Amino acid sequence: MYRYVENEGALFRVAGPSNAFPDEVWSVSQKKFVPYKGDVPKPQGWGQEISEQEFQEWIGNVSGTEIQR
């Protein structure tokens, strides 16, 4: 089960218990999650966990679509 994390205007999916290792990032241009290839681990306190509802609202506002699971 993924958790959704927002950081500096980007949305991530994280499978593990820590935000330090995001698995995927939302691509606005592709309208889907893509593998995250940035630097890890992230520092303690990185990112803000958001709810499924907040995530769906963000996707709708930014991409004009709903997430496909």
C-alpha positions as CSV (number, residue, x, y, z in Angstrom):
1,M,0.0,0.0,0.0
2,Y,1.4,3.3,-1.0
3,R,1.3,6.6,1.0
4,Y,1.2,9.9,-0.8
5,V,3.7,12.6,0.1
6,E,3.9,16.2,-1.1
7,N,7.2,18.1,-1.1
8,E,7.8,21.5,-2.7
9,G,4.9,21.2,-5.1
10,A,5.7,17.6,-6.3
11,L,3.8,14.5,-5.4
12,F,5.4,11.2,-4.5
13,R,4.3,7.7,-3.7
14,V,6.1,5.9,-0.9
15,A,5.7,2.2,-0.2
16,G,7.9,1.9,2.9
17,P,7.4,3.3,6.4
18,S,9.8,6.2,5.8
19,N,9.6,9.2,3.5
20,A,13.4,9.0,3.0
21,F,13.0,6.6,0.0
22,P,10.2,7.8,-2.3
23,D,9.4,5.1,-5.0
24,E,7.6,7.2,-7.6
25,V,6.9,10.8,-8.5
26,W,3.8,12.2,-10.4
27,S,4.6,13.3,-13.9
28,V,2.2,16.0,-14.9
29,S,3.1,15.7,-18.6
30,Q,2.6,11.9,-18.6
31,K,-0.3,12.0,-16.2
32,K,1.0,9.0,-14.2
33,F,3.5,8.0,-11.6
34,V,7.1,7.4,-12.9
35,P,10.0,5.8,-11.0
36,Y,11.8,8.4,-8.8
37,K,15.4,8.6,-9.7
38,G,16.5,11.5,-7.5
39,D,18.8,11.6,-4.5
40,V,18.0,9.3,-1.5
41,P,17.8,9.0,1.4
42,K,15.9,12.2,2.0
43,P,16.6,14.1,5.2
44,Q,14.5,13.6,8.3
45,G,11.3,15.7,8.1
46,W,11.2,15.7,4.3
47,G,7.8,15.8,2.7
48,Q,4.3,16.1,4.1
49,E,2.1,13.0,4.0
50,I,-1.3,13.7,2.5
51,S,-4.6,11.8,2.3
52,E,-5.9,10.0,-0.7
53,Q,-8.6,12.7,-1.0
54,E,-6.0,15.5,-1.0
55,F,-4.0,13.6,-3.5
56,Q,-7.0,13.2,-5.9
57,E,-7.8,16.9,-5.6
58,W,-4.2,17.8,-6.3
59,I,-4.1,15.6,-9.4
60,G,-7.4,17.0,-10.6
61,N,-6.1,20.6,-10.2
62,V,-2.7,20.0,-11.8
63,S,-3.3,17.3,-14.4
64,G,-7.1,17.4,-15.1
65,T,-7.3,13.7,-14.5
66,E,-7.8,11.1,-11.8
67,I,-5.2,8.5,-10.8
68,Q,-5.4,5.0,-12.2
69,R,-4.3,2.4,-9.7
